[in-house]
Amino acid sequence: MVAVSDGQRSGRAPGDPAGRPMLSPALTAMMDAVGAHSGAVYLLPGDEPVLEMAVMAGLPRSFAAPWERVGVGAPIPIARAVRERRLVWVGGEEEMARSYPRIAVVLPYPFALAALPLATASKVYGAVFVTWPGSHPPELSDRERHELQVACERLALRLERAAAENRPVRGEADQLVAGPAGTADTLGTVEAARLVARLPYGLCSLDLTGRMGFANPAAADLLGVPVGELLGTHLWASVPWLADPMYEERYRAALISQHVTSFVALRPPSQWLSFRLYPSATGMSVRVVRARAVSVTGPAGGERGDAPPRLVSMSQALSLAGALTETVSVQDVVRLVAEEIAPAVGSGALALLGARAGRLHVLGHHGYPDPYLVERFDGMPLASPTPGTQAITHGVPAFFDSRRQLEHLYPARHATPDGFAAWAYLPLIASGRPVGVCVLAYAEPRSFSTHERAVLTSLAGLIAQALDRALLYDAKHQLAHGLQAALLPHSLPSLPGIEASARYLPATRGMEIGGDFYDLVPSRPLPAAVIGDVQGHNVTAAGLMGQLRTAVRAYTTVGQEPAEVMRSTNRLMIDLGTELFASCLYLRLDPARGRAVMARAGHPPPLLRRPDGRVRVLDLAGGPLLGIDAEATYPTTEIRLAPGSVLALYTDGLIESPGVDIEDAVADLGRRLGEAGDLPLEALADELVGHYAAAEERIDDVALLLLRASSARDAD
């Protein structure tokens, strides 16, 4: 939660010398200007990269509990607006689900949202979001955009002025719009009450927090609770059989979407009631009637009173759980815990420690001023008497409210002299075995309540499952890269008259290992080059790739001609009995004569760049893929290779992209080869694969082998 200032405790609002609120009026004026029904202002506290909600308007703050404190790097609109310093617009529930699935899981309702930074030319002070009901058009109008941007610029200047005058701006009271004080002039208060009392169905009025402000006698009779016990309470708290999260969820859905919503509920033992919710910006009217026969029994729950404020709400837990399922590597887990979980529970620093071979291992940490404070525990035996090792060994969480309490149980040399004042050591147990410990550190002494301990322990279970998967992924990833490195040449041999350079990029899906390969064979009397692609991205494909590369080398060494090398390799694949196929391109190089002889098996055609910069596609004759037909033949083609010429051999990962025609992709590769062909060969290789190397996702492996004739007599 945002800290409460001294001004609030004394009745004066912070951020203004006269005690007047700054943020709340600016937010409500902004909402009124664009017709938004809810919004919030976030502030950046100091240099910490965390956005803290300072005030909310139009909806209960609990609706935004998962995003009470968020890291600037979080994948949500408010953080994105700060990172990119621009307005971020989400036009509806479909766009929210597509672009921000974590929010859509928690708030799967029709609404639109705009997020904007509070920034001057030199500094970002925070951000604002406002929302509209689902009836808002899918696009933000120019007027709305202008109003929001001007209002945010104005508020940013006021925040800048407050900072210059050393006036801290903190949280303010949330703005929940109250209903009208009186009734319409055409109907007196007494007559209105009599009118509603005569209605045969129940009517209730709820404010924006869900508390009941009015109920007619019919409503009390249908609910089975006297009116006096209903007023001032939450409907789902005062009526035991409505104490189910599903019914509270319908209330949230109606308020956020501003759409009429309904549900049926069973009043024990057998009476079904229908509830219809009519929301507005000031609260909600509820109509209650007897329902027709219902064939499926609805959920019911135990009685609930007003609970104390939750450290992490159910919706927040869902958001965090969904986020953890998206993590892949250990560093993904560390980053998520640092950016989302730690801010949500108020932690200032964290460390994830793993357990392997009887020792502690530092998997990652965040927020510690001196990294050595954590890294010195790397490799520590689990038998050492430290809070972290004890949590792992015994599987019991440990909470220390203060340094004095920590040092009372552990000598100072075994405690953590990290400058923090309270700690939670949470064992990470997955499938009944310890995988590590999560250490959360707090800047101030902290009394961990029973509820808070339960929440942190539950979060530790979610982290443990994600970490266990991530450790397995990292181990497989390391194995895959080691296998790939062992199967591909570590370096290319030096050949007289030929300069060579190669690049390999694995696919980013699966194990990041595949069947693309290349090689340069310094055989006598003439060297050879080969590039190929075994279908698949797994260990089987990589193993077969290793066999093919070895076979090509062997056939080349014994002096087989290019056509025979391809036939022999094809027969080997068929004899191996594999169901996989492979494409291949084989060259016998003769730089002294300025010639090259090629044989092709279903492989993309190479590109030849002449010394004058012209590039052409070598559409060679060839045979089928390797491993299909035991009787296949592979005709050869001889080409001229003048000094300065560059041959580009590649696999289909370099030219295949969703929605892009293959011929267009080959033409584009040829254009880039022609433009950059005079670069040093290493730089040219980087230029040709640069786009793919920077991509976050590659659906296929990419292999590239460049050959430049550097010293041979001119055969042109």
Disulfide bonds with the S-S distance in Angstrom:
none
